[in-house]
Amino acid sequence: MKLVTWNIQCGRGCDGVTDLSRIVAVARQTLDADVFCFQEVSANFSRLGDGADQSAQLAALLPGYSAIFRPAIETLDRDGSLHRFGNMTLSRLPVLQIANHLLPWPGAAGVRSMRRHALEVTVQASFGAIRIVNTHLEFHSAAQREAQIVRLLDLQQDASESPRQAGSRHDEPYESQIVAASSLMCGDFNFDVTDPQHALIDRSDRPGLNYRDAWTADRPGRPRVPTCGIYDRAQWADGPDCRDFIFVTEDLISHVRSIDVNEATDASDHQPVAIELAE
């Protein structure tokens, strides 16, 4: 299974140009992925990207992929038009189940922040069913971010302790449910690798299968590559940083064959991160 995760900044490059065709071209050049996980996809917000329905545009640009877009923010304007903002997962592997989890938002009125979510898409890989969790955590509030991390770990613990295979003696919709213990969680986490919040995930010690940072899981001490701030000097005034991660559950560590960052592109303020897992 090959996957690319990327905060695409609504398709806006460091040159100020919004171009989803460029985003898709760079993503495919980075890796001929079975699954693409994009964060910051906008639908009809005029100040974000080109103001169009970017979920529809991305689906059209990647034919042959099942396109799943779910919003963290969904609102109607005075004219009744729907505006949405969130994450999108596109898969050419069979999709078994979809869930959208709104994440905690404590103290929402007291700090500049927005609703966040985790888009969970279960796919059938050659070595089994995997829950792919595509998320984007709060930037402005460490307290909100920590509450969101705890919720993500709760979801993994629940799945790990109570896995469920498709099919049962019950009628639908009960029959069609599946909960895979194996999981890959990726996205823009908005903490640096040195932040204690990274350790909350990477060193979690809960019952069942825990997440581990795929970058160092099988190669401890591997030097980090920045995933943002390489080209956008205005937004990332402190210089290049590492905020985009791929975590895999402990049972998948032995399946990791490669993980890399595309440092060459300035098509977004973040860099694509690519991983390959095999039997």
DOVOFI-670389 format. One record per residue (C-alpha): z, x, y; residue in one letter; residue number from 1. Coordinates in pm, 1 decimal, decimal comma. Last residue first. Example, Ala and Ser with C-alpha at 12.3 -4.5 7.8 and 13.67 -1.06 7.14 Angstrom:
<atoms>
@w->714,0	u->1367,0	v->-106,0	r->S	k->2 .
@w->780,0	u->1230,0	v->-450,0	r->A	k->1 .
</atoms>
This chain:
<atoms>
@w->307,3	u->381,1	v->-770,2	r->E	k->279 .
@w->189,7	u->426,4	v->-412,7	r->A	k->278 .
@w->318,3	u->391,3	v->-59,5	r->L	k->277 .
@w->126,2	u->499,6	v->250,6	r->E	k->276 .
@w->269,8	u->495,5	v->600,4	r->I	k->275 .
@w->121,4	u->490,1	v->949,8	r->A	k->274 .
@w->287,2	u->490,0	v->1291,8	r->V	k->273 .
@w->71,0	u->392,7	v->1590,5	r->P	k->272 .
@w->180,2	u->539,4	v->1924,6	r->Q	k->271 .
@w->345,9	u->356,4	v->2213,6	r->H	k->270 .
@w->235,2	u->323,2	v->2578,1	r->D	k->269 .
@w->-85,4	u->171,1	v->2444,1	r->S	k->268 .
@w->-448,4	u->287,1	v->2403,0	r->A	k->267 .
@w->-330,4	u->641,9	v->2483,9	r->D	k->266 .
@w->-433,0	u->779,4	v->2144,2	r->T	k->265 .
@w->-386,2	u->1132,2	v->2012,1	r->A	k->264 .
@w->-30,7	u->1122,8	v->1875,3	r->E	k->263 .
@w->-112,1	u->909,7	v->1570,5	r->N	k->262 .
@w->220,7	u->925,6	v->1387,5	r->V	k->261 .
@w->252,5	u->1004,3	v->1017,6	r->D	k->260 .
@w->410,1	u->886,0	v->692,2	r->I	k->259 .
@w->289,7	u->995,4	v->349,8	r->S	k->258 .
@w->339,2	u->931,4	v->-21,5	r->R	k->257 .
@w->641,2	u->700,2	v->-11,5	r->V	k->256 .
@w->685,1	u->540,8	v->-356,7	r->H	k->255 .
@w->1000,2	u->738,6	v->-441,6	r->S	k->254 .
@w->1169,9	u->590,9	v->-135,5	r->I	k->253 .
@w->1085,0	u->234,3	v->-241,3	r->L	k->252 .
@w->1402,6	u->158,9	v->-441,0	r->D	k->251 .
@w->1617,4	u->266,3	v->-145,8	r->E	k->250 .
@w->1472,5	u->4,4	v->85,7	r->T	k->249 .
@w->1219,3	u->124,8	v->337,3	r->V	k->248 .
@w->1255,0	u->183,2	v->711,4	r->F	k->247 .
@w->958,5	u->249,0	v->937,8	r->I	k->246 .
@w->1038,7	u->348,6	v->1293,1	r->F	k->245 .
@w->927,1	u->323,4	v->1653,2	r->D	k->244 .
@w->1167,5	u->457,9	v->1916,0	r->R	k->243 .
@w->1094,9	u->831,8	v->1926,5	r->C	k->242 .
@w->1074,7	u->973,8	v->2277,8	r->D	k->241 .
@w->834,6	u->1157,7	v->2503,7	r->P	k->240 .
@w->949,3	u->1213,4	v->2861,6	r->G	k->239 .
@w->1246,2	u->1093,7	v->3064,4	r->D	k->238 .
@w->1015,8	u->903,4	v->3298,3	r->A	k->237 .
@w->893,7	u->680,7	v->3018,1	r->W	k->236 .
@w->735,1	u->400,9	v->3218,5	r->Q	k->235 .
@w->574,4	u->627,7	v->3477,8	r->A	k->234 .
@w->481,3	u->908,2	v->3238,4	r->R	k->233 .
@w->276,5	u->684,6	v->3009,0	r->D	k->232 .
@w->96,6	u->953,4	v->2806,7	r->Y	k->231 .
@w->345,5	u->1089,8	v->2551,2	r->I	k->230 .
@w->614,9	u->838,1	v->2639,5	r->G	k->229 .
@w->624,6	u->669,0	v->2302,0	r->C	k->228 .
@w->619,9	u->753,9	v->1930,0	r->T	k->227 .
@w->741,5	u->1112,3	v->1950,6	r->P	k->226 .
@w->709,7	u->1320,7	v->1631,0	r->V	k->225 .
@w->1030,3	u->1415,7	v->1452,4	r->R	k->224 .
@w->1080,1	u->1740,1	v->1263,9	r->P	k->223 .
@w->1150,8	u->1691,2	v->888,5	r->R	k->222 .
@w->1515,6	u->1766,7	v->824,2	r->G	k->221 .
@w->1537,9	u->1563,1	v->504,9	r->P	k->220 .
@w->1202,5	u->1508,5	v->332,9	r->R	k->219 .
@w->1221,0	u->1208,9	v->93,9	r->D	k->218 .
@w->1407,4	u->973,1	v->324,6	r->A	k->217 .
@w->1318,3	u->1167,5	v->640,1	r->T	k->216 .
@w->1033,7	u->962,9	v->788,9	r->W	k->215 .
@w->1102,9	u->663,1	v->563,8	r->A	k->214 .
@w->1430,2	u->588,9	v->741,7	r->D	k->213 .
@w->1650,7	u->425,6	v->477,2	r->R	k->212 .
@w->1727,9	u->57,6	v->427,0	r->Y	k->211 .
@w->1990,4	u->-58,9	v->178,4	r->N	k->210 .
@w->1945,9	u->-223,2	v->-161,6	r->L	k->209 .
@w->2247,4	u->-407,8	v->-302,4	r->G	k->208 .
@w->2596,5	u->-418,3	v->-156,0	r->P	k->207 .
@w->2614,3	u->-261,6	v->189,8	r->R	k->206 .
@w->2615,8	u->104,9	v->277,0	r->D	k->205 .
@w->2406,6	u->136,7	v->589,8	r->S	k->204 .
@w->2324,1	u->495,9	v->674,9	r->R	k->203 .
@w->1969,0	u->447,4	v->804,7	r->D	k->202 .
@w->2041,2	u->108,3	v->957,3	r->I	k->201 .
@w->2363,0	u->165,6	v->1150,2	r->L	k->200 .
@w->2252,6	u->529,0	v->1180,6	r->A	k->199 .
@w->1973,4	u->429,0	v->1417,0	r->H	k->198 .
@w->2229,6	u->238,0	v->1622,0	r->Q	k->197 .
@w->2427,9	u->559,3	v->1660,7	r->P	k->196 .
@w->2143,5	u->686,2	v->1882,7	r->D	k->195 .
@w->1992,9	u->1022,9	v->1786,6	r->T	k->194 .
@w->1675,7	u->859,7	v->1649,5	r->V	k->193 .
@w->1625,4	u->689,0	v->1983,2	r->D	k->192 .
@w->1676,0	u->316,8	v->2020,4	r->F	k->191 .
@w->1421,2	u->55,9	v->2124,5	r->N	k->190 .
@w->1358,3	u->-67,7	v->1769,5	r->F	k->189 .
@w->980,9	u->-95,0	v->1798,8	r->D	k->188 .
@w->850,8	u->-193,7	v->1457,3	r->G	k->187 .
@w->906,2	u->-157,9	v->1087,5	r->C	k->186 .
@w->1105,8	u->-293,5	v->794,5	r->M	k->185 .
@w->980,5	u->-238,6	v->439,9	r->L	k->184 .
@w->1155,7	u->-442,9	v->174,2	r->S	k->183 .
@w->1234,2	u->-465,8	v->-195,4	r->S	k->182 .
@w->1474,3	u->-752,5	v->-271,5	r->A	k->181 .
@w->1192,0	u->-1006,3	v->-272,1	r->A	k->180 .
@w->1272,3	u->-1370,8	v->-197,9	r->V	k->179 .
@w->1018,2	u->-1622,3	v->-328,8	r->I	k->178 .
@w->994,2	u->-1997,1	v->-274,6	r->Q	k->177 .
@w->717,6	u->-2212,1	v->-422,8	r->S	k->176 .
@w->926,5	u->-2414,3	v->-666,5	r->E	k->175 .
@w->1165,7	u->-2567,1	v->-412,6	r->Y	k->174 .
@w->880,7	u->-2713,4	v->-204,1	r->P	k->173 .
@w->775,0	u->-2815,2	v->-462,8	r->E	k->172 .
@w->921,2	u->-2946,2	v->-784,3	r->D	k->171 .
@w->1193,2	u->-2763,7	v->-975,6	r->H	k->170 .
@w->1153,1	u->-2581,9	v->-1307,1	r->R	k->169 .
@w->1092,7	u->-2259,0	v->-1122,0	r->S	k->168 .
@w->809,8	u->-2047,4	v->-988,2	r->G	k->167 .
@w->806,6	u->-1756,3	v->-750,2	r->A	k->166 .
@w->1077,3	u->-1498,1	v->-805,2	r->Q	k->165 .
@w->1411,8	u->-1504,2	v->-629,2	r->R	k->164 .
@w->1628,3	u->-1213,6	v->-522,4	r->P	k->163 .
@w->1988,6	u->-1306,1	v->-441,8	r->S	k->162 .
@w->2187,8	u->-990,2	v->-369,1	r->E	k->161 .
@w->1898,5	u->-797,0	v->-218,4	r->S	k->160 .
@w->1766,1	u->-1090,8	v->-18,5	r->A	k->159 .
@w->2107,7	u->-1168,7	v->130,3	r->D	k->158 .
@w->2173,1	u->-800,5	v->197,5	r->Q	k->157 .
@w->1836,8	u->-763,3	v->369,6	r->Q	k->156 .
@w->1898,7	u->-1066,5	v->591,0	r->L	k->155 .
@w->2244,9	u->-941,9	v->681,5	r->D	k->154 .
@w->2100,2	u->-602,6	v->771,5	r->L	k->153 .
@w->1854,8	u->-770,4	v->1008,2	r->L	k->152 .
@w->2139,4	u->-973,5	v->1159,3	r->R	k->151 .
@w->2348,5	u->-660,1	v->1214,6	r->V	k->150 .
@w->2053,6	u->-494,2	v->1386,4	r->I	k->149 .
@w->2013,4	u->-793,9	v->1618,7	r->Q	k->148 .
@w->2379,8	u->-780,8	v->1717,1	r->A	k->147 .
@w->2336,3	u->-411,6	v->1794,2	r->E	k->146 .
@w->2031,7	u->-479,1	v->2010,5	r->R	k->145 .
@w->2215,6	u->-746,4	v->2206,0	r->Q	k->144 .
@w->2498,5	u->-504,4	v->2278,1	r->A	k->143 .
@w->2255,8	u->-224,2	v->2367,4	r->A	k->142 .
@w->2095,6	u->-446,8	v->2629,8	r->S	k->141 .
@w->1775,8	u->-358,9	v->2819,3	r->H	k->140 .
@w->1532,1	u->-287,2	v->2535,6	r->F	k->139 .
@w->1591,9	u->-568,7	v->2287,7	r->E	k->138 .
@w->1450,5	u->-526,8	v->1938,0	r->L	k->137 .
@w->1093,0	u->-558,8	v->1812,6	r->H	k->136 .
@w->1039,8	u->-660,6	v->1449,9	r->T	k->135 .
@w->795,6	u->-671,5	v->1158,2	r->N	k->134 .
@w->974,8	u->-719,6	v->825,9	r->V	k->133 .
@w->751,7	u->-668,0	v->523,9	r->I	k->132 .
@w->910,9	u->-822,4	v->216,3	r->R	k->131 .
@w->758,8	u->-649,6	v->-84,6	r->I	k->130 .
@w->643,6	u->-802,8	v->-414,9	r->A	k->129 .
@w->562,8	u->-554,3	v->-688,0	r->G	k->128 .
@w->411,3	u->-215,9	v->-768,3	r->F	k->127 .
@w->49,5	u->-303,7	v->-689,1	r->S	k->126 .
@w->159,5	u->-478,9	v->-371,3	r->A	k->125 .
@w->203,0	u->-855,2	v->-340,8	r->Q	k->124 .
@w->301,5	u->-945,4	v->11,5	r->V	k->123 .
@w->610,8	u->-1107,4	v->164,2	r->T	k->122 .
@w->578,6	u->-1155,9	v->539,7	r->V	k->121 .
@w->893,0	u->-1149,9	v->754,1	r->E	k->120 .
@w->849,5	u->-1175,3	v->1131,6	r->L	k->119 .
@w->1169,3	u->-1059,4	v->1300,7	r->A	k->118 .
@w->1259,9	u->-1204,8	v->1638,2	r->H	k->117 .
@w->1360,8	u->-1130,4	v->1995,5	r->R	k->116 .
@w->1442,5	u->-1358,5	v->2290,4	r->R	k->115 .
@w->1422,8	u->-1180,2	v->2622,5	r->M	k->114 .
@w->1643,3	u->-959,9	v->2836,6	r->S	k->113 .
@w->1759,2	u->-894,7	v->3190,7	r->R	k->112 .
@w->2136,0	u->-919,1	v->3156,0	r->V	k->111 .
@w->2410,5	u->-1175,3	v->3204,6	r->G	k->110 .
@w->2239,2	u->-1499,0	v->3104,5	r->A	k->109 .
@w->2151,4	u->-1378,5	v->2755,7	r->A	k->108 .
@w->2506,3	u->-1267,5	v->2679,0	r->G	k->107 .
@w->2437,6	u->-1273,9	v->2307,6	r->P	k->106 .
@w->2075,5	u->-1310,8	v->2191,9	r->W	k->105 .
@w->2086,6	u->-1302,2	v->1814,0	r->P	k->104 .
@w->1753,8	u->-1275,1	v->1627,8	r->L	k->103 .
@w->1504,4	u->-1553,0	v->1561,2	r->L	k->102 .
@w->1384,5	u->-1514,2	v->1202,3	r->H	k->101 .
@w->1030,3	u->-1613,2	v->1106,3	r->N	k->100 .
@w->951,1	u->-1651,6	v->737,9	r->A	k->99 .
@w->626,8	u->-1617,3	v->544,3	r->I	k->98 .
@w->559,4	u->-1619,0	v->170,3	r->Q	k->97 .
@w->327,2	u->-1484,0	v->-96,9	r->L	k->96 .
@w->56,1	u->-1312,1	v->107,0	r->V	k->95 .
@w->-202,5	u->-1142,7	v->-113,2	r->P	k->94 .
@w->-295,1	u->-801,2	v->28,9	r->L	k->93 .
@w->-548,0	u->-800,2	v->312,9	r->R	k->92 .
@w->-260,5	u->-840,8	v->554,4	r->S	k->91 .
@w->-225,4	u->-901,3	v->928,3	r->L	k->90 .
@w->119,7	u->-917,5	v->1085,5	r->T	k->89 .
@w->176,0	u->-1032,6	v->1443,0	r->M	k->88 .
@w->480,0	u->-1010,1	v->1667,9	r->N	k->87 .
@w->585,5	u->-1212,7	v->1968,6	r->G	k->86 .
@w->484,0	u->-1394,0	v->2286,4	r->F	k->85 .
@w->371,8	u->-1754,2	v->2320,4	r->R	k->84 .
@w->252,0	u->-1982,3	v->2601,9	r->H	k->83 .
@w->149,8	u->-2342,8	v->2528,8	r->L	k->82 .
@w->-25,8	u->-2543,0	v->2798,7	r->S	k->81 .
@w->140,1	u->-2873,8	v->2893,9	r->G	k->80 .
@w->29,3	u->-2855,5	v->3257,4	r->D	k->79 .
@w->384,6	u->-2787,2	v->3372,7	r->R	k->78 .
@w->406,8	u->-2489,1	v->3137,5	r->D	k->77 .
@w->511,2	u->-2505,0	v->2774,4	r->L	k->76 .
@w->717,5	u->-2235,7	v->2605,1	r->T	k->75 .
@w->728,8	u->-2023,7	v->2294,1	r->E	k->74 .
@w->912,8	u->-1691,1	v->2295,1	r->I	k->73 .
@w->990,8	u->-1501,6	v->1976,3	r->A	k->72 .
@w->650,7	u->-1604,0	v->1856,0	r->P	k->71 .
@w->490,4	u->-1596,2	v->1511,5	r->R	k->70 .
@w->146,1	u->-1463,8	v->1432,6	r->F	k->69 .
@w->19,2	u->-1433,8	v->1075,9	r->I	k->68 .
@w->-340,0	u->-1325,1	v->1015,6	r->A	k->67 .
@w->-459,7	u->-1300,9	v->655,5	r->S	k->66 .
@w->-705,6	u->-1013,4	v->668,8	r->Y	k->65 .
@w->-1071,5	u->-1030,6	v->567,8	r->G	k->64 .
@w->-1185,0	u->-1040,2	v->927,4	r->P	k->63 .
@w->-987,6	u->-811,5	v->1159,3	r->L	k->62 .
@w->-1135,5	u->-858,1	v->1507,2	r->L	k->61 .
@w->-1124,4	u->-1237,0	v->1474,8	r->A	k->60 .
@w->-753,9	u->-1230,7	v->1386,2	r->A	k->59 .
@w->-688,4	u->-998,4	v->1679,2	r->L	k->58 .
@w->-861,9	u->-1235,5	v->1920,9	r->Q	k->57 .
@w->-676,7	u->-1539,7	v->1788,5	r->A	k->56 .
@w->-341,1	u->-1365,9	v->1828,5	r->S	k->55 .
@w->-447,7	u->-1244,9	v->2171,7	r->Q	k->54 .
@w->-469,6	u->-1596,3	v->2310,6	r->D	k->53 .
@w->-589,0	u->-1503,4	v->2658,2	r->A	k->52 .
@w->-397,1	u->-1383,8	v->2964,9	r->G	k->51 .
@w->-576,9	u->-1046,9	v->2963,8	r->D	k->50 .
@w->-271,6	u->-837,0	v->2881,7	r->G	k->49 .
@w->46,7	u->-999,9	v->3000,2	r->L	k->48 .
@w->60,0	u->-1147,4	v->3351,3	r->R	k->47 .
@w->-135,4	u->-1461,2	v->3254,6	r->S	k->46 .
@w->76,9	u->-1545,3	v->2950,1	r->F	k->45 .
@w->-173,4	u->-1734,3	v->2734,6	r->N	k->44 .
@w->-91,1	u->-1586,0	v->2394,4	r->A	k->43 .
@w->68,9	u->-1243,2	v->2398,1	r->S	k->42 .
@w->115,0	u->-987,8	v->2120,4	r->V	k->41 .
@w->392,4	u->-739,0	v->2189,2	r->E	k->40 .
@w->438,2	u->-595,7	v->1837,9	r->Q	k->39 .
@w->165,4	u->-534,7	v->1580,5	r->F	k->38 .
@w->210,6	u->-490,2	v->1206,9	r->C	k->37 .
@w->-113,4	u->-406,7	v->1025,6	r->F	k->36 .
@w->-123,5	u->-432,3	v->646,7	r->V	k->35 .
@w->-374,8	u->-301,0	v->394,7	r->D	k->34 .
@w->-440,0	u->-10,7	v->625,2	r->A	k->33 .
@w->-748,4	u->203,8	v->663,1	r->D	k->32 .
@w->-531,8	u->443,3	v->861,0	r->L	k->31 .
@w->-529,0	u->584,4	v->1214,9	r->T	k->30 .
@w->-897,1	u->504,3	v->1254,9	r->Q	k->29 .
@w->-820,3	u->141,8	v->1169,8	r->R	k->28 .
@w->-548,7	u->123,6	v->1435,4	r->A	k->27 .
@w->-771,3	u->300,4	v->1688,3	r->V	k->26 .
@w->-1053,7	u->50,2	v->1636,2	r->A	k->25 .
@w->-813,3	u->-244,2	v->1644,8	r->V	k->24 .
@w->-657,9	u->-134,2	v->1972,8	r->I	k->23 .
@w->-997,5	u->-55,1	v->2125,5	r->R	k->22 .
@w->-1119,5	u->-405,1	v->2044,0	r->S	k->21 .
@w->-796,0	u->-534,8	v->2196,5	r->L	k->20 .
@w->-886,3	u->-385,3	v->2533,3	r->D	k->19 .
@w->-657,8	u->-421,9	v->2834,9	r->T	k->18 .
@w->-727,9	u->-138,5	v->3078,8	r->V	k->17 .
@w->-445,3	u->18,3	v->3280,3	r->G	k->16 .
@w->-539,5	u->373,1	v->3174,9	r->D	k->15 .
@w->-216,6	u->390,4	v->2973,2	r->C	k->14 .
@w->-364,6	u->117,3	v->2759,3	r->G	k->13 .
@w->-295,6	u->-255,0	v->2771,3	r->R	k->12 .
@w->-356,0	u->-435,0	v->2442,3	r->G	k->11 .
@w->-55,0	u->-664,0	v->2481,2	r->C	k->10 .
@w->168,7	u->-354,6	v->2480,6	r->Q	k->9 .
@w->30,5	u->-253,9	v->2135,8	r->I	k->8 .
@w->364,3	u->-178,5	v->1972,8	r->N	k->7 .
@w->225,7	u->-37,0	v->1650,8	r->W	k->6 .
@w->293,8	u->-47,7	v->1277,4	r->T	k->5 .
@w->29,8	u->69,1	v->1030,8	r->V	k->4 .
@w->52,3	u->4,5	v->656,3	r->L	k->3 .
@w->-106,3	u->135,9	v->336,8	r->K	k->2 .
@w->0,0	u->0,0	v->0,0	r->M	k->1 .
</atoms>
